Amino acid sequence: MPLPLSHITVVSLEQAIAAPLATRHLADLGARVIKVERPGGGDFARHYDAAARGLCSHFAWANRSKESITLELKSAKGKEILAKLLERADVFVQNLAPGAVERLGFDDQRLRGDYPDIIVCHLSGYGADGPYRDKKAYDLLVQAETGVVAVTGSEEDAAKSGIPVADIAGGMYAYSSILAALLQRERDGGGCVLHVSLFDGLCDWMGFPAYYALGDTPLNRTGASHAAIAPYGPYTAGDGRTILFSIQSQREWEQFCAVVLEMPAFASDTRFADNTRRVQNRAALQEEIESVFAAMTGRQITERMERGQIAYAQLRELDEFWEHPQLLARSRVVEVGSPVGPLPALLPAAVNETWPPRLDAIPATGEHTPALLAELGYRPEEVEQLGQDGVV
């Protein structure tokens, strides 16, 4: 069965994480994604590190199942080739610096005029206008501007998220917006222009802290604990294991005290009788719980958690990631090809029993340039000349 987007061609002037992540999700659904890169080094995210067996970890994550063509877009020939690619495209994605795509001659007026059915998605740091429009918008900086850093970390030290949440938010909103635009085009005809920003995406994700801030009590940083619920977070067992658990209701609190702590009367201690008081007395609560846990192993604690049906987790390190029993039991880890050989990959998060996802290789820089130029009608000698001229 054809994949849902197997009839869709995406041309993407993409770099870093946000746009590549958006188009990788489109590729997972079968879209043909043509990634336009700079001649020579290509997407600069190829070179952040070489941790994935010689390939950049960021690049391996966000670029499977794509075709790579190199184009020098400051040259007339490079612009001509991009224009020909866009003639065949359904979607055009770009996340160059603000104003860059316009300076190349591909402004919205031209795109809508020359390609009336194309869906254009501009992915930027802070949006198409406003005083922050031209600011550089690296992930950490957007986390800081939206308040993510202010609510992350310990009481003493603020911290950024351990994953690039601004890039992910922008990429996923671009992905979902493009899907919506494709549906609208199917129904009504005609393309459209989308503007998605990392800032707006992450602002949306900050909904809970933003609403909490309307109250009289500030949302304090609490490390791996929850700022508004207790107990909720990491606790240490007598053997040094870290167990994280969460109490979400009064019934669960009473069950936890009776089954896990084996202290039913503790549930009515006036310091901890409801969630508000447990949050107010968080340090004392932590001390009381860990005094019980100190005489137990991590396994003993989790066995009691199971009996009491208390939500819990074990703190796992990154070297355990690919071997997580839940991933392995569900055959979620597969392999994809890459310039450095096979690499592990996760199946897409959305499980669909009707069609298998597309899981093609991660491309080398410009790997598909000759084939794509031939498809556009360039003869072998012309392709060779374009290479000699530095166009590809």
C-alpha positions as CSV (number, residue, x, y, z in Angstrom):
1,M,0.0,0.0,0.0
2,P,1.4,3.5,-0.9
3,L,2.4,5.6,2.1
4,P,0.1,8.6,2.8
5,L,2.5,11.2,1.4
6,S,4.1,9.1,-1.4
7,H,2.6,11.5,-4.0
8,I,4.1,14.6,-2.3
9,T,7.5,16.2,-3.1
10,V,9.1,18.5,-0.6
11,V,12.0,20.8,-1.5
12,S,13.7,22.0,1.7
13,L,16.4,24.7,2.1
14,E,17.0,23.4,5.6
15,Q,19.8,23.5,8.2
16,A,20.3,22.7,11.9
17,I,17.4,20.8,13.6
18,A,13.9,22.4,13.3
19,A,13.2,22.2,9.6
20,P,15.1,18.9,9.1
21,L,13.0,17.3,11.8
22,A,9.8,18.6,10.3
23,T,10.7,17.2,6.8
24,R,12.0,13.9,8.3
25,H,8.5,13.3,9.7
26,L,7.1,14.0,6.2
27,A,9.6,11.5,4.8
28,D,8.5,8.9,7.3
29,L,5.0,9.2,5.8
30,G,6.4,8.6,2.3
31,A,7.1,12.2,1.0
32,R,10.0,12.6,-1.3
33,V,12.2,15.1,0.5
34,I,14.9,16.9,-1.5
35,K,17.3,18.5,0.9
36,V,19.2,21.4,-0.6
37,E,22.7,21.9,0.9
38,R,25.7,24.1,0.4
39,P,28.5,22.7,-1.8
40,G,31.4,21.4,0.3
41,G,30.3,21.2,3.9
42,G,26.5,20.9,3.4
43,D,24.1,21.5,6.3
44,F,26.3,22.8,9.2
45,A,24.5,20.4,11.5
46,R,26.5,17.5,9.9
47,H,29.5,18.8,11.8
48,Y,28.3,19.4,15.4
49,D,29.9,16.1,16.5
50,A,30.8,12.7,15.2
51,A,29.3,10.7,18.1
52,A,27.0,8.5,16.0
53,R,29.8,6.1,14.9
54,G,31.4,8.9,12.9
55,L,28.2,10.7,11.9
56,C,26.7,13.7,13.8
57,S,24.1,12.7,16.3
58,H,21.8,15.6,15.5
59,F,22.0,14.9,11.7
60,A,21.4,11.1,12.1
61,W,18.3,11.9,14.1
62,A,16.7,14.4,11.7
63,N,17.7,13.4,8.2
64,R,16.9,9.8,7.2
65,S,14.9,9.0,4.0
66,K,16.0,12.2,2.2
67,E,17.8,13.0,-1.1
68,S,20.6,15.5,-0.9
69,I,21.5,17.9,-3.6
70,T,24.2,20.6,-3.3
71,L,23.5,24.0,-4.8
72,E,25.4,27.3,-4.7
73,L,22.3,29.5,-4.5
74,K,24.3,32.8,-4.9
75,S,24.9,31.7,-8.5
76,A,22.5,32.2,-11.3
77,K,22.7,28.5,-12.3
78,G,22.0,27.5,-8.7
79,K,18.9,29.6,-8.6
80,E,17.8,28.2,-11.9
81,I,18.1,24.7,-10.7
82,L,16.2,25.5,-7.5
83,A,13.4,27.1,-9.6
84,K,13.2,23.8,-11.6
85,L,13.0,21.8,-8.5
86,L,10.2,24.0,-7.2
87,E,8.2,23.5,-10.4
88,R,7.9,19.8,-9.3
89,A,7.3,20.4,-5.6
90,D,4.2,20.4,-3.5
91,V,5.9,21.8,-0.4
92,F,8.8,24.3,0.0
93,V,10.3,24.5,3.5
94,Q,13.1,26.9,4.4
95,N,14.7,28.0,7.7
96,L,17.5,30.2,6.4
97,A,18.4,33.4,8.3
98,P,15.6,36.1,8.2
99,G,15.4,37.7,4.8
100,A,17.9,35.3,3.2
101,V,15.4,33.5,0.9
102,E,14.0,36.8,-0.3
103,R,17.5,38.1,-1.1
104,L,18.0,34.9,-3.2
105,G,14.9,36.0,-5.2
106,F,12.4,33.5,-3.9
107,D,10.1,35.9,-2.0
108,D,6.5,34.9,-1.3
109,Q,5.1,37.0,-4.2
110,R,7.3,35.1,-6.7
111,L,6.6,31.8,-5.1
112,R,2.8,32.3,-5.1
113,G,2.9,33.7,-8.6
114,D,5.2,31.0,-10.2
115,Y,3.9,28.1,-8.2
116,P,0.3,28.8,-7.2
117,D,-0.3,25.3,-5.8
118,I,2.8,25.1,-3.6
119,I,2.7,25.1,0.2
120,V,5.4,27.4,1.5
121,C,6.6,27.0,5.1
122,H,8.9,29.5,6.6
123,L,10.4,28.3,9.8
124,S,12.1,31.1,11.8
125,G,13.4,31.8,15.3
126,Y,11.1,34.6,16.4
127,G,8.6,35.1,13.6
128,A,8.2,37.1,10.4
129,D,7.9,40.5,12.2
130,G,8.4,42.2,15.5
131,P,11.5,43.6,17.3
132,Y,13.1,40.1,17.6
133,R,12.7,39.2,13.9
134,D,16.3,39.4,13.0
135,K,17.8,38.0,16.2
136,K,19.8,34.7,16.1
137,A,17.6,32.1,17.6
138,Y,19.7,29.1,18.8
139,D,17.7,26.7,20.9
140,L,19.1,27.7,24.3
141,L,18.4,31.4,23.6
142,V,14.7,30.7,22.7
143,Q,14.5,28.5,25.9
144,A,15.7,31.5,27.9
145,E,13.4,34.1,26.2
146,T,10.3,31.9,26.7
147,G,10.9,31.1,30.4
148,V,11.8,27.5,29.9
149,V,15.2,28.1,31.6
150,A,13.5,30.0,34.4
151,V,11.4,27.0,35.4
152,T,14.0,24.3,34.8
153,G,16.8,23.2,37.1
154,S,17.3,23.2,40.8
155,E,16.3,25.8,43.3
156,E,19.8,27.2,43.2
157,D,20.6,26.9,39.5
158,A,18.6,27.4,36.4
159,A,19.2,25.0,33.5
160,K,18.2,24.5,30.0
161,S,16.3,21.4,28.9
162,G,18.5,18.4,28.1
163,I,17.0,18.2,24.6
164,P,16.5,21.0,22.1
165,V,12.9,21.7,22.9
166,A,12.7,24.9,21.0
167,D,13.9,23.2,17.8
168,I,11.5,20.3,18.4
169,A,8.5,22.5,19.1
170,G,9.2,24.5,15.9
171,G,9.7,21.4,13.8
172,M,6.6,19.6,15.0
173,Y,4.4,22.7,14.5
174,A,5.8,23.0,11.0
175,Y,5.1,19.4,10.3
176,S,1.5,19.5,11.6
177,S,0.8,22.8,9.8
178,I,2.1,21.4,6.5
179,L,-0.2,18.3,6.9
180,A,-3.1,20.6,7.6
181,A,-2.3,22.7,4.5
182,L,-2.1,19.6,2.3
183,L,-5.6,18.6,3.5
184,Q,-6.9,22.1,2.8
185,R,-5.3,22.0,-0.7
186,E,-6.9,18.6,-1.3
187,R,-10.3,20.1,-0.4
188,D,-10.2,23.7,-1.7
189,G,-7.2,23.7,-4.1
190,G,-4.3,26.2,-4.2
191,G,-1.3,26.5,-2.0
192,C,-0.6,28.8,1.0
193,V,2.2,30.4,3.0
194,L,2.8,29.2,6.5
195,H,5.0,31.0,9.1
196,V,6.1,28.9,12.1
197,S,8.6,30.1,14.7
198,L,10.6,28.3,17.5
199,F,9.5,31.1,19.8
200,D,5.8,30.7,19.2
201,G,6.0,27.0,19.4
202,L,7.8,27.0,22.7
203,C,5.5,29.7,24.1
204,D,2.6,27.3,23.5
205,W,4.4,24.6,25.4
206,M,4.8,27.0,28.3
207,G,1.1,27.1,28.9
208,F,1.0,25.5,32.4
209,P,3.8,27.7,33.9
210,A,2.3,30.8,32.2
211,Y,-1.1,30.2,33.8
212,Y,0.4,29.3,37.1
213,A,2.3,32.6,37.1
214,L,-1.1,34.4,37.1
215,G,-1.5,33.3,40.7
216,D,0.1,34.8,43.8
217,T,2.7,32.0,44.3
218,P,5.7,31.8,41.9
219,L,6.5,28.5,40.2
220,N,9.7,27.5,41.9
221,R,12.4,25.4,40.2
222,T,12.5,21.9,41.8
223,G,15.0,19.9,39.8
224,A,13.5,16.6,38.8
225,S,10.6,17.1,41.2
226,H,7.2,18.7,40.3
227,A,6.8,22.3,41.3
228,A,3.1,21.9,42.1
229,I,2.6,18.3,43.1
230,A,4.3,16.3,46.0
231,P,5.5,13.7,46.3
232,Y,6.5,13.7,42.6
233,G,10.1,13.1,41.6
234,P,13.3,11.2,42.5
235,Y,13.9,9.4,45.8
236,T,16.9,7.4,46.9
237,A,16.8,3.8,48.0
238,G,19.1,2.2,50.5
239,D,21.2,0.6,47.8
240,G,21.7,3.9,46.0
241,R,19.1,3.3,43.3
242,T,17.0,6.2,42.3
243,I,13.2,5.7,42.0
244,L,10.9,8.3,40.6
245,F,7.2,8.2,41.5
246,S,4.2,10.4,41.3
247,I,1.1,10.8,43.6
248,Q,-1.7,12.4,41.6
249,S,-4.7,12.0,44.0
250,Q,-5.6,11.7,47.6
251,R,-6.5,8.1,47.1
252,E,-3.1,7.4,45.7
253,W,-1.5,9.2,48.6
254,E,-3.3,7.0,51.1
255,Q,-2.5,3.9,49.1
256,F,1.2,4.9,49.0
257,C,1.3,5.3,52.7
258,A,-0.4,2.0,53.4
259,V,1.3,-0.2,50.9
260,V,4.7,1.3,50.1
261,L,5.6,3.0,53.4
262,E,3.5,0.5,55.4
263,M,2.5,3.4,57.5
264,P,-1.3,4.0,56.9
265,A,-1.5,6.6,59.7
266,F,1.1,8.8,57.9
267,A,-1.5,9.7,55.3
268,S,-3.3,11.9,57.9
269,D,-0.2,13.7,59.3
270,T,-1.3,17.3,59.3
271,R,1.8,18.4,57.5
272,F,1.0,16.2,54.5
273,A,-2.7,15.7,54.6
274,D,-3.4,17.2,51.2
275,N,-1.3,18.2,48.2
276,T,-1.1,21.9,49.1
277,R,0.5,21.1,52.4
278,R,2.7,18.4,51.0
279,V,4.1,21.0,48.5
280,Q,4.6,23.5,51.3
281,N,6.4,20.9,53.4
282,R,8.3,19.3,50.6
283,A,11.7,19.0,52.3
284,A,10.2,17.4,55.4
285,L,8.2,15.0,53.2
286,Q,11.3,14.0,51.3
287,E,13.2,13.3,54.5
288,E,10.4,11.2,55.9
289,I,10.0,9.1,52.8
290,E,13.7,8.5,52.3
291,S,14.1,7.5,55.9
292,V,11.8,4.6,55.1
293,F,13.5,3.9,51.7
294,A,16.9,3.9,53.4
295,A,16.2,0.4,54.8
296,M,15.1,-0.9,51.4
297,T,16.6,-1.8,48.1
298,G,15.4,-0.3,44.8
299,R,13.8,-3.7,43.9
300,Q,11.9,-3.9,47.2
301,I,10.5,-0.4,46.7
302,T,9.4,-1.1,43.1
303,E,7.8,-4.3,44.2
304,R,5.7,-2.4,46.7
305,M,4.9,0.3,44.1
306,E,3.6,-2.5,41.8
307,R,1.4,-3.9,44.6
308,G,0.1,-0.4,45.5
309,Q,-0.4,0.5,41.8
310,I,1.7,3.6,42.3
311,A,3.1,5.3,39.1
312,Y,6.9,5.0,39.2
313,A,10.0,4.8,37.0
314,Q,13.6,3.9,37.3
315,L,16.3,6.6,36.5
316,R,18.0,5.2,33.4
317,E,21.2,6.4,31.9
318,L,21.7,7.1,28.2
319,D,23.8,4.0,27.7
320,E,20.6,2.0,28.4
321,F,18.5,3.8,25.9
322,W,18.7,1.5,22.9
323,E,18.3,-1.6,25.2
324,H,15.2,-0.4,27.0
325,P,13.0,-3.5,27.6
326,Q,9.9,-1.7,26.4
327,L,11.6,-0.7,23.1
328,L,12.9,-4.2,22.5
329,A,9.7,-6.1,23.4
330,R,7.8,-4.0,20.9
331,S,10.6,-4.2,18.2
332,R,10.8,-0.4,18.1
333,V,14.5,-0.3,17.3
334,V,15.4,-0.9,13.6
335,E,18.4,0.0,11.4
336,V,18.9,2.6,8.7
337,G,21.7,3.1,6.3
338,S,24.1,6.0,6.5
339,P,27.4,7.3,5.1
340,V,29.1,5.5,8.0
341,G,27.2,2.3,7.8
342,P,24.0,1.0,9.5
343,L,22.8,3.0,12.5
344,P,20.0,2.2,15.0
345,A,16.8,4.1,14.5
346,L,13.4,4.3,16.2
347,L,10.2,3.6,14.4
348,P,8.0,6.7,14.1
349,A,6.1,7.5,17.4
350,A,2.7,7.1,15.8
351,V,2.0,3.4,15.3
352,N,-0.1,2.6,12.2
353,E,-1.1,-0.9,11.4
354,T,-2.1,-0.2,7.8
355,W,1.2,0.9,6.3
356,P,4.9,0.5,7.3
357,P,6.9,3.7,7.7
358,R,9.6,4.7,5.3
359,L,13.0,4.1,6.7
360,D,15.6,4.9,4.0
361,A,19.2,5.9,4.5
362,I,20.6,9.1,5.8
363,P,22.2,10.8,2.8
364,A,25.8,11.9,2.3
365,T,26.3,15.5,1.3
366,G,25.2,16.0,-2.3
367,E,24.7,12.2,-2.7
368,H,21.8,12.6,-5.1
369,T,23.0,15.6,-7.0
370,P,23.8,13.8,-10.3
371,A,20.6,11.8,-10.3
372,L,18.4,14.9,-9.5
373,L,20.1,17.0,-12.2
374,A,19.6,14.2,-14.7
375,E,15.9,14.1,-13.8
376,L,15.7,17.8,-14.5
377,G,17.1,17.3,-18.0
378,Y,20.8,18.1,-17.5
379,R,23.2,16.1,-19.6
380,P,26.2,14.4,-18.0
381,E,28.6,16.9,-19.4
382,E,26.5,19.7,-18.1
383,V,26.5,18.2,-14.7
384,E,30.2,17.9,-14.8
385,Q,30.5,21.5,-15.8
386,L,28.3,22.6,-13.0
387,G,30.6,20.8,-10.6
388,Q,33.7,22.5,-12.1
389,D,32.0,25.9,-11.8
390,G,31.2,25.3,-8.1
391,V,27.4,25.4,-8.7
392,V,26.9,22.0,-7.2
